[in-house]
Structure formats: structure tokens, C-alpha cells
Amino acid sequence: MLLPAVAVLAGLVLLVWSAERFVDGAAATSARLGLSPLLIGMLVIGFGTSAPELVVSALAAAQGNPGLALGNAYGSNIANIGLILGLVALISPLAVHSGVVRRELPVLGGVTLLSALLLWGGVIGRLEAILLLALLAAFIGVSIYLALRDGSDALSSDTEESLAVHPMSLKAGLVWTGVGLVLLVVSSRILVWGAVAIAEGFGVSDLVIGLTVVAVGTSLPELASSISALRRREHDLVLGNVVGSNLFNTLGVVGLAGVIAPIEAGREVLLRDWSLMMAMTVMMAVFAMGWRGREGRINRVEGAALLAMFLGYTAYMVSMVIVGSST
């Protein structure tokens, strides 16, 4: 078990580093090519931080481990809201001003509900996966149209400040985008191999490993970018990262993995993992969009509640691994 554990650790470290280089390079390249800061914040940064989930899940599905792909996507969504958003709000309450983020939250809720219907039959086949990818393409198209029409948003100014922190030439941006993408693939292969070996060694499903170790690991780029944005008081960028990443995970990551190989999902995925993901999504939306006449704001108490839910869920999943290894 030592070699798989080392592979997972090394894969995660390289994955986080390469993901940061990929997102920074892609954002800088987009800016040099004239893409608006609003679109960069919405698409390049928001979706780009999900690149680890996408590559890991695609490789897992291609290698015959679709359970790991599904666990990685849903587990990352839970980690994004509970660990990242909860921890960041606990450090400093988040004020929400972006109309774009407010518009995306109901879309995320609707997409999460749709995923329950797809899980109900026990398998996400290729047709369902194609539907998810088509919805992602439609969402991107509408987002581009609205961004070009509206032009300005609180997320736009946050993105401009973020790009100013790491200025790059077009050549440097292209190089880091390419290097980051190649290393993402390499580190993902190492990580998937180690994760599957650990799952087999402990006698648990690759779904459980995907929901825990792999999910938290592939969410680390979002955590790093969120803490960096928090230091610059770019609150809308923090929430935009989480919402954009969860949208991409639910539609793009699961969709691509399902096209590669149908994903079987037991009833426990719907009752345990999806239910928690849905509950946390609704709570995030209520907190961020405001209620009872108050402005959108995720305070420390609400952040602590989200973090507690994540920690409780993780403790339960870890106990399943321990029980599985002792039987």
C-alpha cells in the first residue's frame, strides 16, 4: 500500500501545481487575446479550476473505473461548498454583489435536480451524458451572450484585479497553459492508479475513494484560488469559482465520463451523496442571494454550518473505509 499512497500524494501535489499554472496561463492568454474580464472570470477561471476533476474523471472512466469519476465530481461539489466556501466564510464573511453569480445559482440548483432524475434509473448512460454536455454548451453560449450584452459586473472588476496580480505576456501565457495541461494529464494518471489501488487494498468501492481522497485533492486548486481572492477581498470571485466549478463538474465532468463509459450509480449515491450535495447547494443559494430582505452575504455562522456538514460527511465516509478494511 505504500507505493499507491505515495502515488496519490505525489499525484495530488503535481495536480494542484499544474492546475494553478494552467488556469493562470489560460486567463492571461484570454486577456491578451481580448476576452472580457467578465467572461474570463465566468468561464476561464470558474471552469478552469475544474480541470483536475475533468482530466481525472475522464481517465478513470477510460480505464474502467466510472465510479471513481462520479465520486470525484459529486465529492468535489460537496468539498467546494462545505470545505472551501465554508472555510473562507468562516475566516471572513463574504458579501455577494455579482448579478452573474446570483443568476448562476438557480441554474446550478436546476442542474443538480436534473442529476437526481438521471441517477434514479441507477445508471448514467451515453444519451444522458450527451444531454449533460449539451446543457453545458448551451449554458456557455448564453453566458457569452449575456456577458457581451451587459458588459460590467462586480465579478468583472474582481477578475481584473486578479489578472493584475499575475501579469503575463501572450507567449508566457501560452507556454504555461500547455505545460499545465500536459502535467494535469500526467499527474491525473498517477493519481487514478494510486486511488484505485488503495480502494482495492481496503476493499471499498472506487466511488468511496473518489468521494473522499480524490475529491478533496482535486478541489485544492479552488481552495488556493479562493484564499488568494479572499486576501484581495474579491468576494464575488470566491463564490463565482465555487458556483462555476460545481456547474462544470455536474455537467461537463459527469457528462464526459458518461460518454466514455456508462456510469452505474447505486441507490446510496442518490440518498447519501446527492442529497447532501443538493442540501448544501440550496443553503449556499439562500445565503448568497439573501432572504427576509437582507443583502446577499455568507456570514461566519453560515460558513461554520457548511463546514460542519462537510466534516461530518467526510468522517462518515472515512469510517466506511475503516470498516471496509477490517472486514
N, C-alpha and C positions, 0 to 999 in steps of 0.2 A: 504493500500500500504506500510505501514511501515515495516511489517514483511517480505514481499518479498524483499524490499530494503535491510534490514539487512541481509537476507539470501544471496543475491547476493554479498554484501560486505564481509561477513564472508567467503562465499564460495571462492571468489577470493583470499583473503588473505591466506587461508589454501591451496588453489590450487597452488599458487606461491611457498609457503614454501615447500610443499610436492614435487613439480616438481623439485626444486633445489636439495632436498635430493635424489630423485630418480636418477637424472642424475649424481650427484656426486658419489653415490653408484654404479651405473651401470658402470660408467667409471673406477672407482677404481677396481671393481671386474674384469672387462675385462682386465685391465692392469696386475692384479695379476695372471690371467689365461693365460697370454702370448699373448694377442691380440696386434697387432702392433699399435703404436700411430697414424699412418695414418688412419687405419680402425676405431679406437676409435673416432678420430676427424670427420671422414666422416659419420659414422653410429650411434655410441652410443650418441655422443654429438649433432651432426647435427640433427638426427632424434629424439633423446630422448627429446629435448626441445619441440617437438610437442606432447608429451604425453598428456598434458592437452586438446589440441584440439581433439585428438583421443578419449579419455575417455568421454569428454563432448558430442561430436557428436554421439558416439555410444549410449550413454544413451538417448540422445534426440530422436534419431531415434527409439529406442526400446520403448520409451514412447509415440510415435505417433506425434513427432514434428520434422520431417525431414527437414523442412525449417530452423529451428534453427541450425541443423547440417551443412547444406550447407552454411548458412550465417557465421557460426563460421569459417569454413575452408577458404572461399574466403576472408572474412573480416580480418582474421589473416594474410593472404598473403599480403593484402594491408597494414596492420599495420606493418608487418615485414620490408617491403621495405620503406614505407613512414615515419613511426614513428621511427623505430629502426635504420635502415641504414641511413636515412636522418639525424636524430638527432646525431648519432655517427659521421658521416662525417662532420657535422656542428661543432662539438666540436673539432675534429682532422681529417684532410684529411686521407683517407685510401689508402695505397699503396697495390696493388694486385700482388703477386708473385706466388701464387699457381697454378700449372698446373692442379691440380684436380678441383679446383673451376672454372677455365676457361673452362674445359671440361664439367662440370655440367651445366653451364649457357645455352648453346644451348639446352641441354636436357630439362631444365626447360621451355624454350621457346616453344619447340615442344609439351611438355605435356600440357602447357597452351592452345595452339592452339587446341589440341585434345579435351580439355574440352569444347571448344566452339561448336564443332560438336556434342558432347553429349547433350549440352544444347539446341541445335537447335530444337529438337523434343519436348521440353517442359517437359521432364521427364528423369531422370537418373534411368533406371530400373536395375534389378539384373544382367542381362547379361553385361550391360555397366559397372556396378560396379565391376564385376568379372574381366573384361578386365583391369580396372584400377589397381586392386590388382595384376594381373598377370604381368603387366608392372613394378610395384614396385618390385616384386620378381626378375624379370629379371634384373632390374637396380642394385639391391643389389648384385646379383650374378656377374654381370660384374664388379662392383666396387671392390668386394673382389678379383677377378682375377687380375685386373689391379694393385691393391694395393700390392698384393703379388709379382707381376712381377716387378713393378717399385721400390717399397721399400721406397724411400725417396721423400719428397716434403716439400715445405715451411709450409704446413698445419701440417705435421708431427712434425716439431720442435715446432710449436706453441702449439700443443696438449701436447707434453712432458712438456713444461713449465707450462701449465695449470694444469696438473696432479701433478706436484711437489708442487703446492701451497696448495693442499688439499690431503696430503698423507693419505691413509687408509690401514689397514690390510684387508685380504680377508674376515675375519669374519665380520668386521665393514662394509665393502662394501656390503656384502650380506644382513646384517640387515637393512641398510639404503635403499637398493633397495626395499626390501619387505615392510618396513614401508612407504616409499614414494609412492609405488604403491597402498597400501590399502587406504591411505589418499587421493590419487588422486581420487579414486572412490567415497569416502565419500564426499569430497568437490565438486566433479562434480555433484553429485545428488542434493546437496543443491543448487548449482548454477543454474542448469537447472530448478528446481522447482521455484526458485525466478524469473528467467528470463521469464519463461512462464507466471507466474502470473502478472508480470509487463506489458508484451505485451498485455495480455487480459485486464488489467486495463486501459491502454492507448488507446486501440482499434486499435493497429497496429499489423502487422504480426510478427510471431516469427522470420521470416527471417531478418527483420529490426533490431530486438534486437540482433540477432546473429551477424549481420554485424557490430554492434557498441559496446555495452557494453561487451558482451561475447567475441567478437573477440579481443578487446584491452586487456581484462583481461587475456585471455589465452595466449596472446603474451608477457606478462610480464616476464616469465622465459627467453625468448630470449633476452629481453631488459636487464635484470640483468646480464646474462652471457656475452652479448656483451660489456656492460660498463666495466665489470670486465676484459675482454680480452683487451679492449682498454687501460686500465690503465697499462697493461703489454706490450703494443704495439704489440699485437698479431693480426695484421690487417687481415690476411688470415683466422683466426679462426672466426672473426666477420662476414665476408662475407660468410664463409662456413656454419655458423649457419643459416643465413638467407636463403641461397640457399637450403641447406639440409632440413630445416623446410618447405619451400614452396613446394619442391618436395613431401615431405611426406604428407603435407596437401592435395595437389591436387590429389595424387594417393591413399594414404593409408586412410586418414580421410574420404574423399568423398566416396572412394571405400567401406570401411567397413560400413559406414552409409547406402549406397545404397543397400548393400547385406541384411542388417537388414530390411530395408523398402524402397521401391522406393521413389525417391525424385522428387517432382514436382517443376519445376522452370519456373516462368513466363518470358515473353519476357524481362521484365525490368532487370532481372538478367544478361542477355546477353548484353543488350545495356548499362546498367549503371555500374554494379559491375564487370563483366568480362572484359569489355572494359578498365576500369581503371586499373584493375589488369594486363592486357596484356601490356598496355602502360608503366606502371611502370616497368614491367619485362624487356621489351625491353630497356628502359632507363638505368636500372641497368646493363644490359649486355654490352651496348655500353660504358658506363663509365668504367666498371671494366675491359673489355677486351682491351680497348684502341682504338683510332681512329685517323686518319690522322698522323700516325707514332708515336704518343705519347705512353708512357707506361700506363698500366692499373692503374688508380688512380681515386678515387671518391673524388673530392675536396669540399670545403665548399659551393661554388655556386651550384654545382650539388646536394649536400646534402640538401641545402635550398630549391631547386626546388622540390625534392621528398617530403620533409616535408610539403611544402605549398600545394602540391596536396593532401596529406593525410588530412591536416587540413580543406581544402575546402570541400572535400568529407564528412568528419565527420560532419561539420557544416550543410551540406545539409541533411544528414541523421537525425541529431538531429531535424532539422526544420520539417521533416516529422513526427517525434514522437510528436512534439508540436502541429502540425496541426491535427494529428490523435486524440490527447486527447481533442481538443477543439470542435470536430465535434460530 
